[in-house]
Amino acid sequence: MSFENNARLIGLVLLIFFPFLFPNTLFANDVLEKRIHVAFSETPLKTALDEVARLGGFEWSYNTRIIDTEQRVSLPPGTRSVRETLLLLLGDDYTFKQSGEYLILKKNKKPQQKLSGYISDPRTGQKISNVTVYDRQTLRSATTNVDGFYELPVSPRAEIVVSRLDYRDTVLQITSMTPRFVKIELQPDTPSLAYRPSLRQQLNRASLSLENFFVKTSQKLAALNVEDSLHRRFQLSFLPGIGTNHRLSGSVVNDWSVNILAGYSRGNRKAEIAGLGNITRENMTGFQGAGLFNNLRGNASGVQAAGIYNYVGDTLQGAQMSGILNVAHYGKGVQAAGILNIVPHGRFAVQAAGIANQTDTMTALQAAGIWNGAKTLLHGVQASGIGNHAASADVAAQFAGLTNSVGRGKIRVQVAGLSNIADSLRGTQISGLFNYARHLEGAQIGVINIAKENKGLQLGLLNISKRGGYIALEANANDVMWANLSFKSGVPTFYVTLTAGAEQAKPEPSDLLWGYGVGFGSSTRFNSWCGLTFDLTNRHVSHGKHANAVQEWVQLAPALNLHLVGGLHIAAGPTFNFFISDPTELSSVALRPRVVKNNLLPADAGDGWLAAWLGWSVGLRWRF
């Protein structure tokens, strides 16, 4: 190759790569982004504009009739871009356009409803490019330039979403009071020092990787460059780029679409099917079915069905069904998957999965073999084999094999094999071991029940409430056993009693009479120093070693309760007693005279099983 040809080749390469090697050279004259330091106090507008032009290194070009040159303006000291300075001085009634060394100033003919500003990273202070800013209602969107600047037409009341990969979404609620120039700091999705992509980021990247695998770069560039939305009633393709829409398939919206292996389109209106998968840049309505996957970046209004994977980058209003995974960024609809369903935002109706479900707001039903998670459970039901969790709830129900939990809000029903945790319970908690509620206005049923504020009922062996509960420890004597200790917990109207007692008539261990049992009772007060308690208790009684025979002592004990000092009370009253024992067991027959002092029933009452007598009980009770 000759020297002349080499020189031409080198020149061509430099021409192609010069913009990438020296980007600052090309944009050095972008005066709107040049940063200047100014401060004005009741300064004529023309004087202020001239000073901005001097510092920005440009000349003005405008009709003097479009501005009030004598208008007084003020601006606090600060370093800002020329664009931001002009917006603060003139408002959003004007537009600026650079032409060489001149900046052309024009006044908008009609009032503009636009939102503009800069987006930056709070960690570095650097402006962020390629950030998507879009209106959730109108779907209008804009992308920040290399200086992090955006400008977007907005309606008077709009919900604006600011989104970029590796950053958390920011949502702005636009009202008539919202400034039209808004600076936004986009928070990183995870700490930079220990960066780990979130599940949503990983799914987004997987979606892009899948698209990159099937779609050539040339087709992507064609889709980006062709802004017009082309339309076809029907298309047939073998692979992306090999079909009736050729390389422009990414710019075409189809009514009916058939893809032998995989297809690539801008959107679909009625139905699309594929042997392997469908890749859609924007929106889909109707039906989308594939043997393996559906990959949709925009909104879905209809049904997605795939053998492995469904993905909706924006809002799902319909149903997703797949063998493994369903993902929708926002959702209103139904998901059914063999393994996992995910909806990070929006209200969702039904999720059913073999392993797990995760959503923002659940309104109807979550059913999973292992785990359900929701930020908000709204008038809905969570049912799983292992656990359910909701950050907040409102009159909902949870059923799990192990655990249920609600961070805040009201829950109606929780049923679990191990534990339930709720903020405000206005219904029932049932568990095999542990229940907790911050505010209880219902019933807790479990071995251990705990409430911070109790206005309901607790039924368990241990019931503890910080406010509104009843906890007492009592030492008493009665006509059968002189030493008894009882623990009572619950609420005053209904508490559970755990009790044990013994009596030793002779020094031999075989002569020890002892018993243990459980019961329940109720307490009422006449005034601050006097009241009544009613206790019904069943004890299993043994003589010496523990007896496996039926030897049950049932006692009803009303007592007058007198308040002495502090938490100390004295309680005393008559008792009504029954003893049930097996007349065919010699040990039970021998035990009966020790327990029953004066049988009020015939000896053959209940075929010899039953005896009854009147007794007494007196004790000291400490109320916590």
Residue pairs with C-beta under 8 A, 6 or more apart in sequence:
1 9
19 26
23 146
27 33
27 146
29 98
29 101
30 98
30 147
31 56
31 57
31 58
31 82
31 98
31 103
32 81
32 82
32 83
32 96
32 98
32 103
33 81
33 82
33 83
33 147
33 149
34 56
34 57
34 81
34 82
35 79
35 80
35 81
35 82
36 52
36 55
36 56
36 79
36 80
36 81
36 82
36 85
37 55
37 77
37 78
37 79
38 48
38 51
38 52
38 55
38 75
38 77
38 78
38 80
38 85
39 75
39 76
39 77
39 78
40 48
40 51
40 73
40 74
40 75
40 89
41 74
42 72
42 73
42 74
43 72
43 73
43 74
44 69
44 70
44 71
44 72
44 73
45 67
45 68
45 69
45 70
45 71
45 72
45 73
45 89
46 67
46 69
46 70
48 73
48 75
48 89
49 60
49 67
49 89
50 60
52 82
52 85
52 86
52 89
53 59
53 60
53 103
56 82
56 103
57 101
58 98
58 101
58 102
58 103
59 101
59 102
59 103
60 102
60 103
60 105
61 99
61 102
61 103
61 104
61 105
62 104
62 105
62 106
66 94
66 105
66 106
66 107
67 90
67 105
67 107
73 89
75 85
75 88
75 89
80 88
81 118
81 147
82 103
83 96
83 149
84 118
84 181
86 94
86 96
87 116
87 181
88 181
91 180
92 112
92 114
92 116
92 180
92 181
93 107
93 108
93 111
93 112
94 105
94 106
94 107
94 108
95 105
95 106
95 108
96 103
96 104
96 105
96 106
97 103
97 104
97 106
98 104
112 153
113 153
113 154
113 155
113 156
114 151
114 152
114 153
114 154
114 180
115 133
115 150
115 151
115 152
115 154
115 160
115 172
115 174
115 178
115 180
115 182
116 149
116 150
116 151
116 152
116 180
116 181
116 182
117 149
117 150
117 181
117 182
117 183
117 184
118 127
118 144
118 147
118 148
118 149
118 150
118 183
118 184
119 127
119 128
119 131
119 133
119 144
119 148
119 150
119 162
119 183
119 184
119 185
119 186
120 126
120 127
120 128
120 148
120 183
120 184
120 185
120 186
121 127
121 128
121 185
121 186
121 188
122 185
122 186
122 187
123 188
123 192
126 148
127 144
127 146
127 147
127 148
127 149
128 144
128 148
128 164
128 167
128 186
129 144
129 145
129 146
129 147
129 148
130 143
130 144
130 164
131 143
131 144
131 148
131 150
131 162
131 163
131 164
131 167
131 186
132 141
132 142
132 143
132 162
132 163
132 164
133 141
133 142
133 143
133 144
133 150
133 152
133 160
133 161
133 162
133 163
134 140
134 141
134 142
134 152
134 160
134 161
134 163
135 141
135 152
135 154
135 155
135 158
135 159
135 160
135 161
136 158
136 159
136 160
136 161
137 155
137 158
137 159
138 155
138 158
139 299
140 152
140 153
140 154
141 152
142 150
142 151
142 152
143 150
144 150
152 160
154 160
154 174
155 174
156 174
156 175
156 176
157 174
157 175
157 176
158 174
159 171
159 172
159 173
159 174
160 171
160 172
160 173
160 174
161 169
161 170
161 171
161 172
162 169
162 170
162 171
162 172
162 184
162 186
163 169
163 170
164 186
165 201
165 204
165 205
166 188
166 189
166 197
166 201
167 186
167 187
167 188
167 189
168 186
168 187
168 188
168 189
169 345
170 184
170 186
170 187
172 178
172 182
172 184
189 197
189 198
189 201
190 196
190 197
190 198
197 205
199 342
200 329
200 342
200 344
203 311
203 327
203 342
204 313
207 295
207 297
207 311
207 313
210 277
210 279
210 293
210 295
211 264
211 279
211 295
214 239
214 240
214 262
214 264
214 277
214 279
215 240
215 241
215 250
215 264
215 279
216 240
216 241
218 247
219 240
219 241
219 247
219 249
219 250
219 264
220 250
222 247
222 248
222 250
222 251
223 248
223 250
223 251
223 266
223 281
226 248
226 251
228 251
229 251
229 253
229 266
229 267
230 248
230 251
230 252
230 253
230 266
231 252
231 253
231 254
231 255
232 244
232 245
232 252
232 253
232 254
232 255
233 254
233 255
233 256
234 244
234 254
234 255
234 256
234 257
234 258
235 243
235 244
235 245
235 249
235 252
235 254
235 256
235 257
235 258
235 263
235 265
236 243
236 244
236 258
236 259
236 260
237 243
237 244
237 245
237 249
237 257
237 258
237 259
237 260
237 263
237 264
238 259
238 260
238 261
239 260
239 261
239 262
240 249
240 250
240 262
240 263
240 264
240 279
241 247
241 249
241 264
243 249
243 259
243 263
245 252
245 254
245 265
249 263
249 264
249 265
250 264
250 265
250 266
250 281
251 266
252 265
252 266
253 265
253 266
253 267
253 268
253 269
253 282
254 265
254 267
254 268
254 269
254 272
255 268
255 269
255 270
256 270
256 271
256 272
257 263
257 265
257 268
257 271
257 272
257 273
257 278
258 272
258 273
258 274
259 272
259 273
259 274
259 275
259 276
259 277
259 278
260 274
260 275
261 274
261 275
261 276
262 274
262 275
262 276
262 277
262 278
262 279
263 272
263 274
263 277
263 278
263 279
264 279
264 280
264 281
265 272
265 278
265 279
265 280
265 281
266 280
266 281
266 282
267 280
267 281
267 282
267 283
267 284
267 298
268 278
268 280
268 284
268 285
268 286
268 288
269 285
269 286
270 285
270 286
270 287
271 286
271 287
271 288
271 289
272 278
272 280
272 284
272 286
272 287
272 288
272 289
273 287
273 288
273 289
273 290
274 289
274 290
274 291
275 290
275 291
276 290
276 291
276 292
276 293
277 290
277 291
277 292
277 293
277 294
277 295
277 306
278 288
278 290
278 293
278 294
278 295
278 296
279 295
280 288
280 294
280 295
280 296
280 297
280 298
281 297
281 298
282 297
282 298
282 299
283 296
283 298
283 299
283 300
283 301
284 296
284 298
284 299
284 300
284 301
284 302
284 304
285 300
285 301
285 302
286 301
286 302
286 303
287 302
287 303
287 305
288 294
288 296
288 300
288 302
288 303
288 304
288 305
289 303
289 304
289 305
289 306
290 305
290 306
290 307
291 306
291 307
292 306
292 307
292 308
292 309
293 306
293 307
293 308
293 309
293 310
293 311
294 304
294 305
294 306
294 309
294 310
294 311
295 309
295 311
296 304
296 311
296 312
296 313
297 313
297 314
298 312
298 313
298 314
299 312
299 314
299 315
299 316
299 317
300 312
300 315
300 316
300 317
300 318
300 320
300 328
301 317
301 318
302 318
302 319
303 318
303 319
303 320
303 321
304 310
304 312
304 316
304 318
304 319
304 320
304 321
304 322
304 326
305 320
305 321
305 322
306 321
306 322
306 323
307 322
307 323
308 322
308 323
308 324
308 325
309 322
309 324
309 325
309 326
309 327
310 320
310 321
310 322
310 325
310 326
310 327
311 327
311 328
312 320
312 327
312 328
312 329
312 331
313 329
314 329
314 330
315 328
315 329
315 330
315 331
315 332
315 346
316 328
316 330
316 331
316 332
316 333
316 335
316 343
317 332
317 333
318 333
318 334
319 333
319 334
319 335
319 336
320 326
320 328
320 333
320 334
320 335
320 336
320 337
320 341
321 335
321 336
321 337
322 336
322 337
322 338
323 337
323 338
324 337
324 338
324 339
324 340
325 337
325 339
325 340
325 341
325 342
326 335
326 336
326 337
326 340
326 341
326 342
327 341
327 342
327 343
328 335
328 342
328 343
328 346
329 343
329 344
329 345
330 343
330 344
330 345
330 346
331 343
331 345
331 346
331 347
331 348
331 359
331 360
332 346
332 347
332 348
332 349
333 348
333 349
333 350
334 349
334 350
334 351
335 341
335 343
335 348
335 350
335 351
335 352
335 353
335 357
336 350
336 351
336 352
336 353
337 352
337 353
337 354
338 353
338 354
339 353
339 354
339 355
339 356
340 353
340 355
340 356
340 357
340 358
341 351
341 352
341 353
341 356
341 357
341 358
341 359
342 357
342 358
342 359
343 351
343 358
343 359
343 360
344 358
344 359
344 360
345 360
346 360
346 361
347 360
347 361
347 362
347 363
347 378
348 359
348 360
348 361
348 362
348 363
349 363
349 364
349 365
350 364
350 365
350 366
351 357
351 359
351 362
351 365
351 366
351 367
351 368
351 372
352 365
352 366
352 367
352 368
353 367
353 368
353 369
354 368
354 369
355 368
355 369
355 370
355 371
356 368
356 370
356 371
356 372
356 373
357 366
357 367
357 368
357 371
357 372
357 373
357 374
358 372
358 373
358 374
359 366
359 373
359 374
359 375
360 374
360 375
360 376
361 374
361 375
361 376
361 377
361 378
362 374
362 376
362 377
362 378
362 380
362 382
362 390
363 378
363 379
363 380
364 379
364 380
364 381
365 380
365 381
365 382
365 383
366 372
366 374
366 380
366 381
366 382
366 383
366 384
366 388
367 382
367 383
367 384
368 383
368 384
368 385
369 384
369 385
370 384
370 385
370 386
370 387
371 384
371 386
371 387
371 388
371 389
372 382
372 383
372 384
372 387
372 388
372 389
373 388
373 389
373 390
374 380
374 382
374 389
374 390
374 391
375 390
375 391
375 392
376 390
376 391
376 392
376 393
376 394
376 409
377 390
377 392
377 393
377 394
377 396
377 398
377 406
377 409
377 411
378 393
378 394
378 396
379 394
379 395
379 396
380 396
380 397
381 396
381 397
381 398
381 399
382 388
382 390
382 396
382 397
382 398
382 399
382 400
382 404
383 398
383 399
383 400
384 399
384 400
384 401
385 400
385 401
386 400
386 401
386 402
386 403
387 400
387 401
387 402
387 403
387 404
387 405
388 398
388 399
388 400
388 403
388 404
388 405
389 404
389 405
389 406
390 396
390 398
390 405
390 406
390 407
390 409
390 411
391 406
391 407
391 408
392 406
392 407
392 408
392 409
392 423
393 406
393 408
393 409
393 410
393 411
393 422
393 423
394 409
394 410
395 410
395 411
395 412
395 426
396 410
396 411
396 412
397 411
397 412
397 413
397 414
397 427
398 404
398 406
398 411
398 413
398 414
398 415
398 416
398 420
399 413
399 414
399 415
399 416
400 415
400 416
400 417
401 416
401 417
402 416
402 417
402 418
402 419
403 416
403 418
403 419
403 420
403 421
404 414
404 415
404 416
404 419
404 420
404 421
404 422
405 420
405 421
405 422
406 414
406 421
406 422
406 423
407 423
408 423
408 424
409 423
409 424
410 423
410 424
410 425
410 426
411 422
411 423
411 424
411 425
411 426
411 427
412 426
412 427
412 428
413 427
413 428
413 429
414 420
414 422
414 425
414 427
414 428
414 429
414 430
414 431
414 435
415 428
415 429
415 430
415 431
416 430
416 431
416 432
417 431
417 432
418 431
418 432
418 433
418 434
419 431
419 433
419 434
419 435
419 436
420 429
420 430
420 431
420 434
420 435
420 436
420 446
421 436
421 437
422 429
422 436
422 437
422 438
423 437
423 438
423 439
424 437
424 438
424 439
424 441
425 437
425 439
425 440
425 441
425 442
425 444
425 451
425 456
426 441
426 442
427 442
427 443
428 442
428 443
428 444
428 445
429 435
429 437
429 442
429 443
429 444
429 445
429 446
429 449
430 445
430 446
431 445
431 446
431 447
432 446
432 447
433 446
433 447
433 448
434 446
434 447
434 448
434 449
434 450
435 444
435 445
435 446
435 448
435 449
435 450
435 460
436 449
436 450
436 451
437 444
437 450
437 451
437 452
438 451
438 452
438 453
439 451
439 452
439 453
439 455
440 451
440 453
440 454
440 455
440 456
440 458
440 465
441 455
441 456
442 456
442 457
443 456
443 457
443 458
443 459
444 451
444 456
444 457
444 458
444 459
444 460
444 463
445 459
445 460
446 459
446 460
447 460
447 461
447 462
448 460
448 461
448 462
448 463
448 464
449 458
449 459
449 460
449 462
449 463
449 464
450 463
450 464
450 465
451 458
451 464
451 465
451 466
451 468
451 469
452 465
452 466
452 467
453 465
453 466
453 467
453 468
454 465
454 467
454 468
454 469
454 491
455 468
456 491
457 490
457 491
457 493
457 494
458 465
458 469
458 489
458 490
458 491
458 494
458 496
459 490
459 494
459 496
460 496
461 496
461 498
461 518
462 489
463 469
463 471
463 489
463 490
463 491
463 495
463 496
464 471
464 489
465 471
465 491
468 491
469 489
469 490
469 491
470 488
470 489
470 490
470 491
470 492
470 495
470 523
470 623
471 488
471 489
471 623
471 624
472 487
472 488
472 489
472 495
472 621
472 622
472 623
472 624
473 485
473 486
473 487
473 488
473 621
473 622
473 624
474 485
474 486
474 487
474 488
474 571
474 619
474 620
474 621
474 622
475 483
475 484
475 485
475 486
475 619
475 620
476 484
476 486
476 571
476 617
476 618
476 619
476 620
477 483
477 484
477 617
477 618
477 619
478 484
478 501
478 555
478 557
478 575
478 615
478 616
478 617
478 618
479 575
479 597
479 615
479 616
479 617
480 501
480 503
480 513
480 553
480 577
480 595
480 597
480 615
481 501
481 502
481 503
481 513
481 514
481 515
482 503
483 501
483 502
483 503
484 499
484 500
484 501
484 619
485 499
485 500
485 501
486 497
486 498
486 499
486 500
487 497
487 498
487 499
488 495
488 496
488 497
488 498
488 521
489 495
489 496
490 496
490 520
492 522
492 523
492 524
492 525
493 522
493 523
494 520
494 521
494 522
495 520
495 521
495 522
495 523
496 518
496 519
496 520
497 518
497 519
497 520
497 521
497 535
497 537
498 518
499 516
499 517
499 518
499 519
499 537
499 539
500 514
500 515
500 516
500 517
501 514
501 515
501 516
501 539
502 512
502 513
502 514
502 515
503 512
503 513
503 514
504 511
504 512
504 513
505 511
505 513
509 544
510 543
510 544
510 545
511 543
511 544
512 543
512 544
513 541
513 542
513 543
513 594
513 595
514 541
514 542
515 539
515 540
515 541
515 542
515 553
516 539
516 540
517 537
517 538
517 539
517 540
517 553
518 537
518 538
519 535
519 536
519 537
519 538
519 555
520 535
520 536
521 533
521 534
521 535
521 536
522 533
522 534
523 531
523 532
523 533
523 561
524 531
524 532
524 533
525 531
526 532
528 563
529 562
529 563
530 560
530 561
530 562
530 563
531 560
531 561
531 563
532 558
532 559
532 560
532 561
533 558
533 559
533 561
533 571
534 556
534 557
534 558
534 559
535 555
535 556
535 557
535 558
535 559
536 554
536 555
536 556
536 557
537 554
537 555
537 557
538 552
538 553
538 554
538 555
539 552
539 553
539 555
540 547
540 551
540 552
540 553
541 547
541 551
541 552
541 553
541 579
541 591
541 595
542 551
543 587
543 590
543 591
543 594
547 587
547 588
547 591
549 581
549 582
549 585
549 587
549 588
550 580
550 581
550 582
550 585
550 588
550 609
551 579
551 580
551 581
551 582
551 588
551 591
552 579
552 580
552 581
553 577
553 578
553 579
553 595
554 577
554 578
554 579
554 580
555 575
555 576
555 577
555 578
555 615
555 617
556 575
556 576
556 577
557 573
557 574
557 575
557 576
557 617
558 573
558 574
559 571
559 572
559 573
559 617
560 571
560 572
560 573
561 569
561 570
561 571
561 621
562 569
562 570
562 571
563 569
564 570
567 622
567 623
567 624
568 620
568 621
568 622
568 623
569 620
569 621
569 622
569 623
570 618
570 619
570 620
570 621
571 617
571 618
571 619
571 620
571 621
572 616
572 617
572 618
572 619
573 616
573 617
574 614
574 615
574 616
574 617
575 614
575 615
575 616
575 617
576 612
576 614
576 615
577 596
577 612
577 613
577 614
577 615
578 610
578 611
578 612
579 592
579 595
579 596
579 610
579 611
579 612
579 613
580 606
580 609
580 610
581 588
581 589
581 591
581 592
581 609
581 611
582 588
582 609
583 589
583 607
583 608
583 609
592 611
596 611
596 613
597 613
597 615
598 613
598 614
599 611
599 612
599 613
600 612
600 613
600 614
601 610
601 611
601 612
605 611
605 612
